[in-house]
Amino acid sequence: MKLANQMTLAAYLGNFFQLAYVTNDLEKAIDYFRNELEIKEFTRFESTMDVLAQGVREQAQIKVGLARVNDTQIEIIEPVSGAVDIYRNALPATEGFALVFHHLGFKVHGDDEKWQQALETVRAKGHAFCVLGEVAPIVKFGYIDMREELGHFVELVQFSSDLQAQMDQLPNQAA
C-alpha cells in the first residue's frame, strides 16, 4: 500500500540525469570518450565516501571523471580501494583496459525528508539498496541492483544546493 506522502518510482525515473561507466583506467576511458565520442572536457577528482555495503559500514575511494552533454551527465568511475566491489565486480576479469556501462542516475530533489521518502518508496516496491553512501554534507546516494531485471544498477542521488550549482557549471560538451 502506498503511503499518502510517498512518490511513485516513476516520479523518480522522471529525474534522470546521468549515464555512468566503470573502468580500470580513468585516463584511458576519458581518452576514449574524447576521441570516439568527442566529449572533450572532463572534470576529474578523487572521492572518499562513507558507504553501507552488505550491512557493513566502511569507506570507499574512487577516481571520477564528469562531463555534461546538454542535460545529461557522463560519469566515469575507477575503483581505487575500500568498499568498491559494486564497481570492481562490474569489470571483466581479463587483463587490459576495460570500460563498461554501470548505472543510470536519478536525482532526488528536496531535503532529508524527501531522501527518506525515496528510500521508503524503493523499499515498499520490494527493492533493496545494495549500497548506500554519502560524502557529508554534499551528496547522498543509493544503488539498487536491477541487473537481473534491467541489466544495470539504478542510482538515486541527492545533491546539496552548493554541489548542484557546481554540477550546473560543468561545460556543456554539446555546445
N, C-alpha and C positions, 0 to 999 in steps of 0.2 A: 504494500500500500504506500502510495506517495504522500509524503508529508506536505502540508499546505505551503511551507516556505521552501520546499525542495524543487530545484530546477530539474528538467529532464536532461538525459545525456545528450540529446540532440541540440539543446541550447549551448552546451559546451563545445560541441563539434562546430557550431557556427563561429567559434572564436579561433579558428585555425590560423596559425601564423608561421609555422616552422616545419622545414624538411631537415632531418638530421641524419648524419652519417657517422660511422665509426671507422677509424683507420689505425694502422700500426705505425704510421709516419705522417705527421701533420703537414710537414713541408711538402712532401711528395703529393699529398692529397690536394693541397692548395694549388700546387703547380698543375695538377690535372684540371681542376676547375678553371684555372686561369687560361690554360692552353686549349682545352677542349670545349669549355662552355662559356668562355670569355667573361668570366666573373673575375675581374682584375684585382679587386682590393678586399682583403680580409683583415679584420681586427683580430689580433692574437693575444691570448692571455693564458695564464695558468690559474687553476682554481683548486682550493682545498675546501671540501664540503663535509658537513656532518650528515651522515646518512643512516637510515634504519633499513637494513637489508636482511631478509630472512630472520627477523626478530633480533638481530644484533646491531647495536649502535656503534658505529666506528666512523673513521674518516676515509674519504676517497680523494685522490689527487688526479686531475686530468689536465690536458692541454686542450685549448679550444681555439677554433677559428670561426669567426662570424662574418657573414656578408648579408647584404639586403638587396633583393631584387623586387622592386615595387613594394608590395605589402608582405612579401614572403621572406623570412629569414632563413638563410642556409647556415647550418651549424655542422662543424666537423669536430669530432671528439677523438682524442688519442688518450687511452687509459694509461696512467703512469704507475700509481701504487695505491695500496689500501683496498677498500671495498669497491673494486671496479669490475667485478665479474659480469655485471649487466652489459658492459661494453666489450670487455675482452672476450667473453664467450660468443659474441656475435661474429668475431673474426674467424676466418678459416684457419685450421691447424697447420696449414702448409707454410713453408718458408717464403720470404719475399714480401713485397708490398701488397697490402690489401686495403680496399676501400669498399664498405658495404652500407646499404641503407639500413637505418636502425629504427627511427620513430618519427611520428608526426607529433607536433607540439600544438597545444591548445591553451589559450590564456584563460585564467580565472580572474575576472575583474572584481575589485572591491577590497574589503577589509578582511580581517581574520575570520569574522563570522561567515563571510562568503566562501572563504577557503574551506572552513569546516563543513559547510553545506555541500561543497563539491565533493569532499571526501565521503560524506554520508550518502550522496546520490550514487556514487560509483559502487559503494558497498551494498546499498539497497538493491542494486541490479545484480548482485551476486559476484561482482568482480572484487579482486583484492589488489592492493598495491604491492608489487614485489620490492620496490624501493621507494622510500620517502626521504626527502632530504631538504636541506636549506643551507644557504650562506646568509646567516643572520646579519642584519635585518633586511637584506635587499631582495632575496628571492627564495621562494618555496617551490618544491616540485615533487611530483609523484609519478612513477611509471606503472602502468597497467600492462601486464603481459597478455597481449592479444595475438601472439604469433600463431597459435593454433587456428583462431578464427579468421584473422585478417592478414597474417604473415609479417606482422611488425608489432612493436611496442607503441603504446599511446602515452604521451606525457601531458599532464596538467601542470601549468606553471602560473605562479602569481608573482609579479614583479612589484617592487616598491615604485612609487612615483618617480623617484630620482633615477632608478635604473631604467625605467621605461623611457624617460627623457633621453638617457644616453643611447638606448637602443634606437630611438627615433632619429638620432643624429648619424647613424651609420650611413655612409654614402650609398645612394641608390645606383646599383650597377646596371640598371636598365636604362638609365637616363643618357 
